[in-house]
Amino acid sequence: MDELVEAWARERADLDLAPVEVFSRISRLARLLDKARREAFTAHLVETWEFDVLAALRRAGSPYQLTPGALLRETMVTSGTMTNRVDRLALRGFVERSPDPSDRRGVLVRLTPEGKKTVDGAFETLLASERDLLDGLPADDRTRLAALLRQLMAPLR
């Protein structure tokens, strides 16, 4: 990255390269993180999209269930996509549907014990992998970096 920035600085000294210094690094880091995520999830035989749905249910707390609408908000996909995903996760035995007692027309999607075991294992593996990636940063730098990234992302929501 330093070489890339130096080359641009040499070729375009008239430009402020601060965005490149930040966002090119974030972009490359994102690719490394995506690879680490895929590897962590593959070790537990789940795809990234499967983990996202299972993790949303797990984070909901006991009894680990959400309405399809809540799952849409958590995972930011379309309703058709979510229906397909829930169908596929149900076939794998990771989730089950049940009638929503508070809405006669609605359903709840609930994490099964197998789904809970799978998402917990995948999450633990992911955390170990990400912890390794952060090993070179002291704890106070990690805290500061998290705060800076939070600040950077705040207006983008």
N, C-alpha and C positions, 0 to 999 in steps of 0.2 A: 504494500500500500504506500509506503513512504516513497518508493521509486516511482509509482504512478503519479503521486502528487508532485514530486520533483519534476517529472517530465512535463506535466501540465504547467507548472510554474515557469519552466524554461520556455515553453512554447506559447503560453498565454499569460505573461506577467501582468497583463492589464486586468485580469479577473481575480475576484476574491474566491479563493479555493476552499474556504472554511466548510461549505456544504459537502464538498467532495471528501474532505478529510473525515467528516463525521459519517455521512450516509453511505459512502462506499465501504467503510469498515462495518457498519451495521448490516449492509447487504451481504457482505461476505460471511459475517458472523451468522446471519440468518440461515445461509446455506449449510454451514457447519451444524447449526442447531437442528435443522430439518433432518439432516443425515443421522444425527444422534437420536432424534425422536424415532425415526423409522427403524433404526437398529434396536432400540429399546422395545418398541412395540412388536417387531418381528420376533424377538425372543419370546414373546408371550402370544404369538400367533394372532395378533390383531393389526388391523390397518389403522392409520392415523384417524380417519373419520370414525371408525368404530370406537377408538379410545375417546374421542371428543364427546360422543353421545354418552358412553358409559361413565365418563368422568363428570359430566353434567348431572347425571342421576346420582352418582356417589356423593358429590358435593352438596346435594339437596338435603342430605342427612336422612336418618331413619324415618320412614320406611323406604327411602331411596326411590321415590317416584315423583314424576312430574306430568303435567298435561302436555300433549303435543305442542300446544302454543308456547308453553314455557320452554320446552326443548328448542323450539325455533329461535326464541330470543337468546338462549344460551349459546347456540351453535351457529347462528346467523346463516341458516340455509332456508330454502323455500319449503313450503308445506309438502309439495310433491316429493322433493328430495328426502325430507324427514320421514314421510310415510314409507318410502323405499328402504331407508336405513333401519327404521324400526322393524320392518318386515324381515330384513336380513338378519338383524340381531336376534330377533325372536326365533328364527330358524336355527340359529347357533345355540340357543338356550341361554343367552345372556340377558334377555329382557322378556317380560310378559305384559300383556295388556289386560286391564280389568275395567269394568264399568266405573265411572266416576260417581260416587254416591251423592255429590253435591250438584251434579248436572246429568240429568237422565240421558241426554244425547252425547255426553262426553265420555272419554276414556282416560285412563291413567296408564302411563308406561312405568313399569317397576323393574328395577334391577333384580335379577335372580341371584341366589347365592353363588352360582358359577360366574355370573357377570361381575359380582363384587370381588370375588377372588381374582379374576382376570385383571380388572382395572387396578386393583390394589397392587398386584405384582408388577404390572406394566409401569405404574406410577413410581414405585420404589426403584425399579431399574432406571427409569428416566432421571429421577433425582440423583442417583449415584453417578450417572453419566454427566449430568450437568454440573454436579459438584466437582467432578474431575476437571471440567473445563474452567471452572472458577478457581481452581487450586492456586494459580499464580497471583491472585489478588488477595491482599490482606482483608480481613473482615470489615474494617472501616471503609475501605475503598469499595467493597461490594455494596455496602449500605448507601454510600454516596452515589455510586453508579445507578442503583435502583431508583433513588430519588430523582436523579437527573433524567433518567428515561421516563419516569412517571410524569415529570414536568414537561418533557418534550412531547409526550403523547396526549396530554390533557386537552389541548385545543383540537385534536384530531378526532375526538369521539363523536 
